[in-house]
């Protein structure tokens, strides 16, 4: 499932990526471009803009809440989807690319020394070169899933 998240929902976009969903962030406020991109890429639009028309040609969810947990719950509920715990942190939070494993030795000078000493598994984004490891965001994601009760059994 692919999403096109408008500029009003940046935090939601980041968390969808963190949970493993393909979520493209749309920074313009030009509605025609948003609709065109969603149709071209087969993405579901997530927006807070109530003026955006629900045309039959586009898939659209008008997000009602300002609260992240409620936003995620609305998306999962309306689309009847669940989060696969195996997909958490498989996408870059910055550019949405799929992450690749990288050997610990290759990140020695690219992560804080404490992280290098205490972590063994690392991933990186081939596009933006960002390095990831299981830190506090990992725990936060699992806590959020427990609250939402939207993880696959």
SVG drawing of the C-alpha trace seen along z (x, -y; Angstrom):
<svg xmlns="http://www.w3.org/2000/svg" viewBox="-17 -26 53 40">
<polyline fill="none" stroke="black" stroke-width="0.4" points="0.0,0.0 1.4,-3.4 0.6,-6.8 0.9,-10.4 1.0,-12.5 0.4,-16.2 2.5,-18.9 0.2,-19.2 1.0,-15.7 4.8,-15.4 4.9,-13.6 2.3,-11.0 4.4,-10.5 7.5,-9.8 5.7,-7.3 4.2,-5.5 7.7,-5.1 8.9,-3.9 6.2,-1.3 7.3,-0.1 4.8,-1.8 5.7,-3.5 4.8,-7.1 5.8,-9.9 5.7,-13.4 4.1,-16.1 5.4,-19.6 3.4,-21.7 0.0,-23.1 -1.1,-22.8 -4.1,-20.4 -3.9,-19.5 -0.3,-18.3 -1.2,-16.3 -4.0,-14.6 -1.9,-14.0 0.9,-12.5 -1.4,-10.2 -3.0,-8.9 0.4,-8.6 2.0,-6.6 -1.1,-4.8 -1.0,-6.3 -3.7,-7.0 -3.8,-10.7 -3.7,-11.5 -4.6,-15.1 -6.2,-17.5 -7.6,-19.6 -11.4,-19.2 -11.8,-21.2 -10.0,-18.5 -12.7,-16.9 -13.4,-13.2 -13.5,-12.4 -14.1,-8.8 -10.7,-8.7 -8.7,-9.3 -8.3,-7.4 -8.3,-9.9 -8.5,-9.9 -9.3,-13.2 -7.4,-13.0 -9.5,-14.3 -7.2,-14.5 -4.1,-16.5 -2.8,-13.6 -0.5,-11.1 -2.0,-8.0 -5.4,-9.0 -4.2,-9.7 -2.6,-6.3 -5.6,-4.6 -7.8,-6.3 -5.7,-5.3 -5.4,-1.7 -9.1,-1.5 -10.4,-3.0 -8.1,-0.8 -8.5,2.2 -4.7,2.8 -2.4,4.0 1.3,3.3 3.7,6.2 6.3,6.0 8.9,7.4 8.5,4.3 9.3,1.8 12.4,-0.3 12.7,1.1 12.4,-2.4 14.4,-5.5 12.6,-8.1 14.2,-10.9 13.7,-9.8 11.4,-6.7 13.9,-4.3 14.1,-0.7 17.0,-0.3 19.9,2.2 21.9,4.0 25.5,2.8 28.3,4.5 29.3,2.9 32.9,2.3 31.7,0.0 29.9,-2.4 32.6,-2.9 33.3,-6.5 29.7,-7.3 27.9,-6.7 28.6,-7.8 31.2,-5.7 28.8,-4.6 26.4,-3.4 29.2,-1.5 30.3,0.1 26.8,1.1 25.0,2.1 25.7,4.8 23.1,4.5 23.0,1.5 21.1,0.5 21.7,-2.3 19.9,-4.2 21.7,-4.0 20.0,-7.2 20.7,-9.6 23.4,-7.6 21.7,-7.8 22.7,-5.1 20.1,-3.4 20.2,-1.1 17.8,0.3 17.7,-2.6 15.0,-4.5 12.8,-4.9 12.6,-1.1 11.2,-0.9 8.8,-3.8 7.5,-2.1 6.7,1.1 5.1,-0.8 2.9,-2.7 1.9,0.6 0.8,2.0 -1.4,-1.0 -2.9,-0.9 -3.4,2.9 -2.8,2.9 0.1,5.4 -0.3,8.6 -0.8,11.6"/>
</svg>
